[in-house]
Amino acid sequence: MVLIEGIVINKIQGFYNIKTEDNKEFLCKLRGLLKRKDKKENCTVGDHVVFDADGFITEVKERKNLLLRPLVANIDHIVIQFAAKDPLIDYERLNILLLNSFYYKIPPIIVVNKIDLLTEDEKEEIIKNLDFLKNIDIPYFMISTETGEGIEEIKNYIKDSITAFSGPSGVGKSSILNLLQSERVLATGETSKRLRAGKHTTRDSNLLPMRAGGYVIDTPGFSSVELPDIKTPAELMGLFPEFDLGIGCKFSNCIHINEPGCVVKEAVENNQISQKRYDFYKRCYDKLKNERWNRI
């Protein structure tokens, strides 16, 4: 029997639209054994699958990651997008979204839109506030969907990959997705002047083909301000890549809060680690300890 490989680009009522490498599309269903698995395990958008000539998916390839809201697999990058103004950047939320991206094992990219609204001094202030990203190898792009500034740079960076877009409402996600994808199909909404928050315009979770190659997908559920399901202090520390300094603390079970001989605290004092990032870590630790870990 002839078997074909492809990627699931959307799912509608039990049918999976699969695109192959030669850009042909097939509408398939799951074989019985796969249907009996849990919904998160059987097949979802982004999965690489094998299907037969009768239109039945026979195998789902191993995933490198899985995002739960919305359910999508094998993401290469997640863009965390904010606006330079209207609304202003929420740096606490930015750090929470970074934490979630590391938790789901999806490399993050920061995008700041609406830079056409900034003075040079305001732009420099944002660049200064994002300086900590260099220490954790996270790229960032300053763009304007109005003028087109920075769009080619982000387009070239994410081409030939699957890139999810996240961030609060009103930051221009639909606008940039319309500029990147092959067809302009997403509705856009104006920012609410009263609430400084955007009207929610995203409805579907589909892989949208980009003109430059690859796919983009909007992931509104990822924009939550909740911490991920971190179960231990060690797991939390592992989500701060700047804490991996190549040398150990005096105590092997150091949680980088009050212990003597802590290399992380020393790195903060020497400006090797951002003070604001370290303060964010301590807030996460206290919140998780008080609200979750004490219940275990």
Solvent accessible surface area in square Angstrom, and as a share of the most:
residue,aa,sasa,rsa
1,M,166,0.74
2,V,103,0.59
3,L,103,0.51
4,I,49,0.25
5,E,105,0.47
6,G,11,0.10
7,I,19,0.10
8,V,0,0.00
9,I,11,0.05
10,N,27,0.14
11,K,74,0.31
12,I,111,0.56
13,Q,170,0.75
14,G,33,0.32
15,F,84,0.35
16,Y,5,0.02
17,N,26,0.13
18,I,0,0.00
19,K,26,0.11
20,T,13,0.08
21,E,180,0.81
22,D,93,0.48
23,N,113,0.58
24,K,121,0.51
25,E,91,0.41
26,F,72,0.30
27,L,114,0.57
28,C,2,0.01
29,K,78,0.33
30,L,12,0.06
31,R,90,0.33
32,G,37,0.36
33,L,136,0.68
34,L,20,0.10
35,K,118,0.50
36,R,179,0.65
37,K,103,0.44
38,D,75,0.39
39,K,132,0.56
40,K,91,0.38
41,E,106,0.48
42,N,13,0.07
43,C,0,0.00
44,T,5,0.03
45,V,10,0.06
46,G,0,0.00
47,D,0,0.00
48,H,83,0.37
49,V,1,0.00
50,V,10,0.06
51,F,2,0.01
52,D,1,0.01
53,A,78,0.60
54,D,99,0.52
55,G,18,0.17
56,F,70,0.29
57,I,0,0.00
58,T,53,0.31
59,E,80,0.36
60,V,31,0.18
61,K,70,0.30
62,E,169,0.76
63,R,57,0.21
64,K,116,0.49
65,N,13,0.07
66,L,42,0.21
67,L,3,0.01
68,L,77,0.38
69,R,150,0.55
70,P,26,0.16
71,L,35,0.17
72,V,1,0.00
73,A,0,0.00
74,N,8,0.04
75,I,0,0.00
76,D,38,0.20
77,H,35,0.16
78,I,0,0.00
79,V,0,0.00
80,I,0,0.00
81,Q,0,0.00
82,F,3,0.01
83,A,0,0.00
84,A,3,0.02
85,K,63,0.27
86,D,34,0.17
87,P,26,0.16
88,L,132,0.66
89,I,20,0.10
90,D,68,0.35
91,Y,65,0.25
92,E,69,0.31
93,R,55,0.20
94,L,1,0.00
95,N,12,0.06
96,I,19,0.10
97,L,0,0.00
98,L,0,0.00
99,L,1,0.01
100,N,15,0.08
101,S,0,0.00
102,F,45,0.19
103,Y,57,0.22
104,Y,48,0.18
105,K,151,0.64
106,I,2,0.01
107,P,71,0.44
108,P,10,0.06
109,I,1,0.00
110,I,0,0.00
111,V,0,0.00
112,V,0,0.00
113,N,2,0.01
114,K,35,0.15
115,I,7,0.04
116,D,62,0.32
117,L,87,0.43
118,L,26,0.13
119,T,79,0.46
120,E,118,0.53
121,D,117,0.61
122,E,60,0.27
123,K,40,0.17
124,E,100,0.45
125,E,93,0.42
126,I,15,0.08
127,I,56,0.28
128,K,146,0.62
129,N,40,0.21
130,L,0,0.00
131,D,70,0.36
132,F,26,0.11
133,L,0,0.00
134,K,134,0.57
135,N,84,0.43
136,I,14,0.07
137,D,129,0.67
138,I,10,0.05
139,P,38,0.24
140,Y,56,0.21
141,F,31,0.13
142,M,31,0.14
143,I,0,0.00
144,S,0,0.00
145,T,29,0.17
146,E,148,0.66
147,T,94,0.54
148,G,36,0.35
149,E,92,0.41
150,G,14,0.13
151,I,12,0.06
152,E,99,0.45
153,E,97,0.44
154,I,0,0.00
155,K,34,0.14
156,N,87,0.45
157,Y,103,0.39
158,I,0,0.00
159,K,97,0.41
160,D,108,0.56
161,S,16,0.10
162,I,11,0.06
163,T,0,0.00
164,A,0,0.00
165,F,0,0.00
166,S,0,0.00
167,G,2,0.02
168,P,16,0.10
169,S,43,0.28
170,G,18,0.17
171,V,1,0.00
172,G,19,0.18
173,K,23,0.10
174,S,13,0.08
175,S,34,0.22
176,I,0,0.00
177,L,0,0.00
178,N,2,0.01
179,L,62,0.31
180,L,1,0.00
181,Q,3,0.01
182,S,52,0.33
183,E,117,0.53
184,R,168,0.61
185,V,91,0.52
186,L,37,0.18
187,A,65,0.51
188,T,69,0.40
189,G,41,0.39
190,E,144,0.65
191,T,22,0.13
192,S,29,0.19
193,K,147,0.62
194,R,198,0.72
195,L,111,0.55
196,R,121,0.44
197,A,43,0.33
198,G,15,0.14
199,K,132,0.56
200,H,124,0.55
201,T,39,0.23
202,T,16,0.09
203,R,224,0.82
204,D,99,0.52
205,S,40,0.26
206,N,44,0.23
207,L,5,0.02
208,L,25,0.12
209,P,52,0.33
210,M,9,0.04
211,R,142,0.52
212,A,38,0.29
213,G,22,0.21
214,G,21,0.21
215,Y,30,0.11
216,V,0,0.00
217,I,0,0.00
218,D,5,0.03
219,T,0,0.00
220,P,44,0.28
221,G,16,0.15
222,F,11,0.05
223,S,10,0.07
224,S,34,0.22
225,V,78,0.45
226,E,104,0.47
227,L,12,0.06
228,P,10,0.06
229,D,77,0.40
230,I,2,0.01
231,K,115,0.49
232,T,63,0.37
233,P,42,0.26
234,A,69,0.53
235,E,61,0.28
236,L,0,0.00
237,M,34,0.15
238,G,61,0.59
239,L,17,0.08
240,F,2,0.01
241,P,54,0.34
242,E,17,0.08
243,F,19,0.08
244,D,122,0.63
245,L,62,0.31
246,G,72,0.70
247,I,120,0.61
248,G,64,0.62
249,C,27,0.16
250,K,141,0.60
251,F,88,0.37
252,S,124,0.80
253,N,126,0.64
254,C,6,0.04
255,I,42,0.21
256,H,18,0.08
257,I,33,0.17
258,N,131,0.67
259,E,35,0.16
260,P,83,0.52
261,G,45,0.44
262,C,7,0.04
263,V,23,0.13
264,V,1,0.00
265,K,49,0.21
266,E,97,0.44
267,A,3,0.02
268,V,9,0.05
269,E,138,0.62
270,N,88,0.45
271,N,132,0.68
272,Q,108,0.48
273,I,3,0.01
274,S,29,0.19
275,Q,98,0.43
276,K,144,0.61
277,R,3,0.01
278,Y,12,0.05
279,D,44,0.23
280,F,2,0.01
281,Y,0,0.00
282,K,68,0.29
283,R,116,0.43
284,C,3,0.02
285,Y,23,0.09
286,D,75,0.39
287,K,85,0.36
288,L,1,0.00
289,K,89,0.38
290,N,98,0.50
291,E,78,0.35
292,R,65,0.24
293,W,32,0.11
294,N,102,0.52
295,R,194,0.71
296,I,154,0.78
